[in-house]
Amino acid sequence: MVTTLTMESLASHEITGHLELSENAFTIYANAHDELSLLVEDSEVEFMIDALEEVSSAFIKIKEILQSTLDLMQTTHELQNENTLSEQGQQSIRIPPMSLPSFTGILEDWYAFHDQFSSVIHDNKYIDNTRKMHYLKSCLSGETANVIASFSSTGSNYLVAWSLVTNRYDNERLILQVYLQHLFNQPHIQC
């Protein structure tokens, strides 16, 4: 009975199994051929050699097809895994080290800190909230660190801690006042 197999219908373990079966079958055939060649008359030896060459050629073609299909499936599987990892953005992905912004409570530095921290950490969907909380705590110093000092570094506390920091320092009126005060405190230029 001849079974028609399509490569799409076979899993890699099935292809490996067919490859092993074909190698075993060829080994059995070659051994039987060797034993029979000792028993046949000289006139039949050429027929036996032709038969062995034909079976060997078929075996080599089958082995090449199965092996190349297996290699192709493995390559495809690896590419799919790479795509899945890049889509999921697993935490195991290494990025070049970069220094995170720090914030000490100086209002003039708030927007720069907020923008950089938000783009690198807060808005990054591949970083879990526990790590975000650790990053936030490590970026704050001075009086700003005191705002969230009582929070444990758990994922459930991150959004509350970030909200407290932004509510306290993301105050346009106060920031504008500080900028205006700096502007008016500039030394006068005399001609």
Residue pairs with C-beta under 8 A, 6 or more apart in sequence:
5 18
7 15
7 69
10 18
10 69
12 70
12 73
12 74
12 77
15 66
15 69
15 70
15 73
16 70
18 66
19 63
19 66
19 67
19 70
22 59
22 62
22 63
22 66
23 63
26 55
26 56
26 59
29 55
30 52
33 48
33 51
33 52
33 55
36 48
37 45
37 48
40 48
85 92
85 93
86 93
88 126
89 125
89 126
90 126
91 126
91 127
91 128
91 131
93 126
98 120
100 116
100 117
100 120
100 121
100 135
100 138
100 139
101 112
101 113
101 116
101 117
101 139
102 113
102 139
102 140
102 141
103 109
103 110
103 113
103 117
103 139
103 140
103 141
103 144
103 169
104 141
104 142
104 143
104 144
105 142
105 143
105 144
105 169
107 169
107 171
107 174
107 175
107 178
108 175
108 178
108 179
108 182
110 169
110 170
110 175
111 175
113 139
114 166
114 169
114 170
117 135
117 136
117 139
121 127
121 132
121 135
121 136
122 132
122 162
124 132
127 135
128 155
129 154
129 155
129 156
129 158
129 159
130 153
130 154
130 155
130 158
132 155
132 158
132 162
133 151
133 153
133 154
133 155
133 157
133 158
133 161
134 153
136 148
136 158
136 161
136 162
136 165
137 145
137 148
137 153
137 161
140 147
140 148
140 165
144 165
144 168
144 169
147 161
147 164
147 165
147 168
148 161
148 164
148 165
151 157
151 160
151 161
